Amino acid sequence: MQKVLPFYWCIILSAFAHTAFPQESLPVFRTYGASQGINQPFPYDILHSENGYVWIAGENGLWKFDGQDFRHYTHEVGDSTSLAFDFIWVLFEDSNNNIWAGTYGGGVSKYDPRTDRFTNFSYEEEDPNSLSDDRVRGIAEDPNGNIWLGTSNGLCKFDPSTHHFTRYSTDDGLLSTTIRQIKLSADQSQLFIATGNGLNFLDLETMEFSGIQHVPEHSQSLSHFYIYDLHEYPEGTLWIGTGGGLDKLHLPSGQFTHYYQSSSNPYAISHDVIFSIEHHPEHPGKLFVGTLDGLNVLDIKKETFERIRSDRSSPNKLQGDNIYNVSAGKDGSLWVAVYNEGIFQYHPHYHKFNSIRFIPDATDKYYSRVSSMIQHNEDEYLFTTYSGLFVRNVKTGKTKKYTIKNGDQSSVNRLAMITRIDEDIYWIATWAHFVYEWNHRTKTLRPLPHQTPPDQFFPEFNLPILHDSQGRTWIGNSEKGLFIWNPHTQVPDPFPISDTLTHGDNHDEFISYIFEDSRHRIWVGSQGGLNLLNEEDSSFTKFAHEENNPQSLSNNKINHISEDHLGNLWVSTELGLNKFNVENKTFTNYYTRDGLPSNVISSTLEDADHNLWIATAEGISMMNTAGVFRNYNQQDGLMDNYFIFRAAYKDNDGRLYFGSSSGLEYFDPLRIPENTTPPKVQITGIDLFNTPITPGDSSGILQKAIPHTEEVVLTHEQSVISFHFTALNLINGHKNKFQYQLTGYDQTWRPVTSHRSTTYTNLPPGHYTFRVKASNNDGFWSTEPASIALTILPPWYLTWWFKTLFTIALLGVILYQYQRIAQNKERLEKLVLQRTAEIQQQKEQIEAQHDSLRQKNQRIESLLRELNHRVKNNLQLVSSILNLQSRSVKDQNAKVALTDGRMRMQALSLLHQKLYVTDDDSQVNCKTYISDLFDQIEAAFKSRYKTFKYDFTGDDFSLGLDKAIPLGLILNELITNSFKHVQEEKIEINLSLQLEEGIVHFTFWDNGRGLTASTIRDSHSFGWSMIRSLILQLHGKLDISEGENTKIQLIFKK
């Protein structure tokens, strides 16, 4: 920005005196009046405070401006903290950032931004330490912090520590008691005091006055006795604005230089009554001088003045010449107070566009409308308007108007469009009188030669015209459609777009634009769509809007067609902008929802950086290559927001031209300045239930104003909270954007918005921080967000003191209960000791009994081991005897009987062994027991058979002795029986033992000859008799399946 601003200042300060178009070169000013929120037609002073606000004083109170909104301070009857008086002459900011307002009848008011309140000081007749007069015109501060005030009755020094005023009058050395201005010297050694009778100097060390007066016959004196303003620049040079000219005083030498108005010198100051003097930090060597008749820019080195006068025909120019105050802003702006007109702001960034109103004094801006333009050569441009043809020479700065001398001048000179036919020959379509030829060499306008009256072909308006690369001239009409000029017959030949042309039902007869692209294809825009000429057969391919097809044309009423560097067509319509991909024949639509300022698109042009510039009914928009829009309107320097259809042109140097309803706008798109300074963000206020809270109000929440408050504490009942904030950007502040976040509540930053306030409801108790950041008018974001802490207190039952009292009470209850428990415990302990003694005695008795029983148990266990041993031996002995006996007996039946007995003994012996080796002598694992029993029987009989195979599947469970013994004996009998009765050499046995819901399912099958149930039931053998007896002991049920083999099923409860 430091590099950009001086460049634009140079353009403004050097151009306007050297051109025939003063309305083009005048700097662009922003007007602030009633419609912008400030009603101050008589402004007297402008102040730029350190925190970024602009303060404006006048006859209607004090106004504070943040770049978007004005806040009005006035005197409130009965409120001693309000402004003392509404008529304010002068403003001053002291070293503590207090704003002093000198009023014209109410004394002086000191505004404290920390409290947002005024402290007022006035004249009191009986108090010599009060202000000397209530009319205050000058204010300054010395290095010691004393405030000096110039009144209509002398000079006063205010001591901030005592609030006492010390008065100075003519007796002390003042030249007059009428003080108009006070300034501190650059070296801070003295005060410059402007009076109604000359200039005073006050030495701050010696407190002695000296002075210079007006001596008419003496050139080294003041030009006039009355001084309005003083300004030291550079150091050692004091500029003095008087009622009779501008004086320059060289302080070291005391030499004067005088500047006066001169009607014969165009570079002299415009008036001798000098109200205000200011220099701009961004433009050294220049002084801005406000006079009774215009704003002047003094080149100090050249000693020449350039005048910036008002132009009431343009809303972007000064609207008056009585310049009462000029003030340089810290952001590079210049603020001008115009008496009886209001406030005007200039900034280089407002001069983005150059404007030309070809008929500046026209009562109806309609006649200044520019409909088309074309560059003739490096220096000359041709512009068609609604009042004739203008030829402008940019080298000489001169312009000349040419009109058609035929019939109704207002209608015949309403020119529609121009096209180049030859080097110096142009054809211009008019709105109602066919086409005229412009000979640029002879500077003449004449109708085209024709054989037939043109009204027979063109009864209504003629709009577009194009001379293409093949030498053909195309003419469009609003009723009859498209025509092509026939050079042989000297008449236009119809060139129908569609076969429905004569029916008038598709609007193709209303031709609005004709365009030739880079591939020399002819495109015709009508109010029925876009049409491409097929050169082979002279037919047209039509592209029109289709409902429910987002890739079709957005609207059929076409205003303009242009082409970008990629060969895409940009089609401007009455409802949206369209990018047409010629290759795949699809449209991409753009509307206001995408960022455009209006859906009515007048024309488009692409710049050298491939950005697209779009003229609309609501200003100009620039879409960059990323598809992001940036919009410009009158507040950016445009004369008008409404642009004429088709009126767009790009010259050989890349400058863009657009015709508006007020004239012409042109600019170099590569030199549009940007505001790169991020705005300072400030939180300005907080509302509770939509009511602002202020320092010292009944709520008692604030001690200081919100911008100076770090934390706000609220109760849980204050549940509707609104935050107000602003961005101190004085350049198009209405375009500022914001993002905010309430940390502790919002997870992320809220979406970007232009709103400058937000409301939160029903926040839970806790600690929060409200943060807000902002971007300026050109999208540059602030680096540091503004923030304020917020604490929501919990309800009384959630406060720390209530929790503390509750905890103490709870601890008291617990202590009481503890004491009761301790007492009960003590009683219980005594009872327990008593009972314990009794139990101990019983325990000793039980232990004695236990010892006796243990001894008995040991003796029983010894007896059982001995008994088991003897039973085992006896069983083995019996088994051995039976085995020996069976060997000696010859009788086969006896031998079998002895063998059966031995097997039964072995079964009992195995069961006894299983019980003996387990810890639990009452349970037997059936699966293991049966497997072992199989092995034992197999060993006894395997010598009889070549092959023995058995298959045993069983669940893993245990049975008591009352079940296991009978089951083992039954199994022993069945297996033994199988070995005895199977006749094959191979014996097969299948056995299954399952436990289902407490029921034991025992299944036995062998490959022996099958038995019937009646055979088994009638059998009187010892084995089956014993099996039946054992089944009864088990309370079981036996089932025999009859067949080739025997299958026996036994079911009993576990």
Secondary structure, 3 states (H helix, E strand, C coil): CCCHHHHHHHHHHHHCCCCCCHHHHCCCEEEECHHHCCCCCCEEEEEECCCCCEEEEECCEEEEECCCCEEEECCCCCCCCCCCCCCEEEEEECCCCCEEEEEECCCEEEEECCCCEEEEECCCCCCCCCCCCCEEEEEEECCCCCEEEEECCEEEEEECCCCEEEEECHHHCCCCCCEEEEEECCCCCEEEEEECCEEEEEECCCCCEEEECCCCCCCCCCCCCCEEEEEECCCCEEEEEECCEEEEEECCCCEEEEECECCCCCCCECCCCEEEEECCCCCCCEEEEEECCEEEEEECCCCEEEEECCCCCCCCCCCCCCEEEEEECCCCCEEEEECCCEEEEECHHHCCCEEECCCCCCCCHHHHCEEEEEECCCCEEEEEECCEEEEEECCCCEEEEECCCCCCHHHHCCEEEEEECCCCEEEEEECCCCEEEEECCCCEEEECCCCCCHHHCCCCCEEEEEECCCCCEEEEECCCCEEEEECCCCEEEECCCCCCHHHCCCCCCCEEEEEECCCCCEEEEECCEEEEEECCCCEEEEECCCCCCCCCCCCCCEEEEEECCCCCEEEEECCEEEEEECCCCEEEEECHHHCCCCCCEEEEEECCCCCEEEEECCEEEEECCCCCEEEECHHHCCCCCCEEEEEEEECCCCCEEEEECCCEEEECHHHCCCCCCCCEEEEEEEEECCEECCCCCCCCCCCCCHHHCCEEEECCCCCEEEEEEEEECCCCHHHCEEEEEEECCCCCCCCCECCCEEEEECCCCEEEEEEEEEECCCCCECCCCEEEEEEECCCHHHCHHHHHHHHHHHHHHHHHHHHHHHHHHHHHHHHHHHHHHHHHHHHHHHHHHHHHHHHHHHHHHHHHHHHHHHHHHHHHHHHHHHHHHHHHCCCHHHHHHHHHHHHHHHHHHHHHHHHHHCCCCCEEEHHHHHHHHHHHHHHHHHHHCCEEEEEEEECCCEEEHHHHHHHHHHHHHHHHHHHHHCCCCEEEEEEEEEEECCEEEEEEEECCCCCCHHHHHHCCCHHHHHHHHHHHHHCCEEEEECCCCCEEEEEEEC
